Amino acid sequence: MWKKILLMCLMILSVLVVIGCSSSKGPTGAATVESGVVKIPLSEVTSSVKKYTYDAQGTKVTYFAVKGSDGKVRTAFDACDVCGGYKGYVQNGGDITCRNCGKVFRIDGLGTKNKGYGCWPSYLSHEIKNGYVLIKTSEIAAGKHRFA
């Protein structure tokens, strides 16, 4: 009887340790942070929008990575300079739609800076190197005002 109780307590403790050690400081998904750079395995980026969260000094900054129909990777903040980051975007086939204003964007058109035409998924630069999509954490942190 005591062995079962002890075993159950150890299992519960193990689960709590795993949950407690899961940090929200870094990005979600298979992405990791090394030397001020978020590394997303290129194999994880598909034609389906994959969202990540990074804790920038207490502000949860959400961004996404997706492959366009041309195979090129697009990254952007899940926020807009106009609409903010409170609702973000949702994917509908080859498009994403702003959950705030309803404006629709082709995924193939993402990855550029807003030219002042209103709602637009805020630009987040990246580079691809050694099988990873690399994004500077300083750039992610600089975009935290969209989520504050």
C-alpha positions as CSV (number, residue, x, y, z in Angstrom):
1,M,0.0,0.0,0.0
2,W,2.7,2.5,1.0
3,K,4.7,1.6,-2.1
4,K,1.8,2.4,-4.3
5,I,1.3,5.8,-2.5
6,L,5.0,6.5,-2.7
7,L,5.0,5.6,-6.4
8,M,2.0,7.8,-7.1
9,C,3.5,10.7,-5.3
10,L,6.8,10.4,-7.2
11,M,4.8,10.3,-10.5
12,I,2.9,13.5,-9.5
13,L,6.1,15.2,-8.4
14,S,7.8,14.3,-11.7
15,V,4.9,15.8,-13.7
16,L,5.0,19.0,-11.6
17,V,8.8,19.3,-12.1
18,V,8.4,18.9,-15.9
19,I,5.6,21.5,-16.0
20,G,7.5,23.8,-13.7
21,C,10.7,23.6,-15.7
22,S,8.9,24.3,-18.9
23,S,10.0,27.9,-19.4
24,S,8.0,30.5,-21.2
25,K,11.1,32.6,-21.7
26,G,12.0,31.0,-25.0
27,P,10.0,30.2,-28.1
28,T,7.4,27.4,-28.2
29,G,7.6,24.5,-30.6
30,A,10.9,22.9,-31.6
31,A,12.6,26.3,-31.7
32,T,15.5,27.0,-29.4
33,V,17.5,30.1,-28.4
34,E,21.3,30.2,-28.7
35,S,23.5,33.2,-28.4
36,G,20.6,35.7,-28.9
37,V,19.1,33.9,-31.9
38,V,15.9,31.8,-32.2
39,K,16.6,28.7,-34.2
40,I,13.6,27.1,-35.9
41,P,14.3,23.8,-37.7
42,L,13.7,24.4,-41.4
43,S,12.0,21.0,-41.5
44,E,9.3,22.3,-39.0
45,V,8.3,25.2,-41.4
46,T,5.5,24.1,-43.7
47,S,2.6,25.7,-45.7
48,S,0.7,25.8,-42.4
49,V,1.3,28.8,-40.2
50,K,3.2,27.8,-37.1
51,K,3.1,30.3,-34.2
52,Y,5.8,30.8,-31.6
53,T,5.9,32.8,-28.4
54,Y,8.9,34.6,-27.0
55,D,9.0,36.2,-23.5
56,A,10.6,39.6,-24.0
57,Q,11.1,40.9,-20.5
58,G,7.6,39.8,-19.3
59,T,5.8,40.6,-22.6
60,K,4.7,37.5,-24.6
61,V,5.6,38.3,-28.2
62,T,3.9,36.0,-30.8
63,Y,5.4,35.5,-34.2
64,F,5.0,33.0,-37.0
65,A,6.8,31.1,-39.7
66,V,5.2,29.7,-42.9
67,K,6.3,28.5,-46.3
68,G,4.8,30.2,-49.3
69,S,3.7,28.3,-52.4
70,D,7.1,29.2,-53.9
71,G,8.8,27.3,-51.0
72,K,10.3,30.5,-49.5
73,V,10.0,31.0,-45.7
74,R,8.0,33.9,-44.4
75,T,8.3,35.2,-40.9
76,A,6.2,38.0,-39.3
77,F,4.9,39.2,-35.9
78,D,1.4,37.9,-35.2
79,A,0.5,41.5,-34.9
80,C,0.0,44.6,-36.9
81,D,1.2,48.2,-36.3
82,V,-2.4,49.4,-36.9
83,C,-4.5,46.6,-35.2
84,G,-2.0,45.5,-32.6
85,G,-1.2,42.0,-31.4
86,Y,-4.3,41.4,-29.3
87,K,-6.0,39.2,-31.9
88,G,-3.4,38.3,-34.4
89,Y,-4.0,36.4,-37.7
90,V,-5.6,33.1,-38.7
91,Q,-4.8,31.1,-41.8
92,N,-7.3,30.3,-44.5
93,G,-5.7,28.2,-47.2
94,G,-3.0,30.3,-48.9
95,D,-4.1,33.4,-47.0
96,I,-4.0,34.8,-43.5
97,T,-6.8,37.0,-42.1
98,C,-6.5,39.7,-39.4
99,R,-8.7,38.7,-36.5
100,N,-9.3,42.3,-35.7
101,C,-10.2,44.1,-39.0
102,G,-10.8,41.1,-41.3
103,K,-8.2,42.2,-43.9
104,V,-6.9,39.2,-46.0
105,F,-3.3,38.8,-47.1
106,R,-1.7,36.2,-49.4
107,I,1.0,34.3,-47.6
108,D,3.2,34.6,-50.7
109,G,3.2,38.4,-50.2
110,L,4.4,38.4,-46.6
111,G,8.0,39.2,-45.5
112,T,8.1,42.9,-46.4
113,K,7.8,46.0,-44.4
114,N,4.5,47.8,-44.2
115,K,4.4,50.6,-46.8
116,G,1.8,52.6,-44.8
117,Y,-1.3,51.0,-46.3
118,G,-2.9,50.0,-43.0
119,C,-3.1,46.5,-41.5
120,W,-0.2,44.3,-42.4
121,P,1.6,41.4,-40.6
122,S,4.5,43.3,-39.0
123,Y,7.8,42.6,-40.6
124,L,10.2,40.2,-38.8
125,S,13.4,39.5,-40.6
126,H,15.2,36.1,-40.6
127,E,17.9,34.2,-42.3
128,I,18.2,30.6,-43.3
129,K,21.5,28.8,-42.4
130,N,22.5,25.2,-41.7
131,G,18.9,23.9,-41.8
132,Y,17.5,26.5,-39.5
133,V,15.4,29.7,-39.7
134,L,17.3,32.2,-37.6
135,I,15.7,35.2,-35.9
136,K,17.5,37.6,-33.6
137,T,15.9,37.7,-30.2
138,S,16.7,41.5,-30.1
139,E,14.5,42.0,-33.1
140,I,11.7,40.0,-31.5
141,A,12.1,42.0,-28.2
142,A,12.0,45.3,-30.2
143,G,8.5,44.3,-31.4
144,K,7.1,43.8,-27.9
145,H,5.3,47.2,-28.0
146,R,2.8,45.5,-30.4
147,F,1.7,43.2,-27.6
148,A,1.9,45.4,-24.5
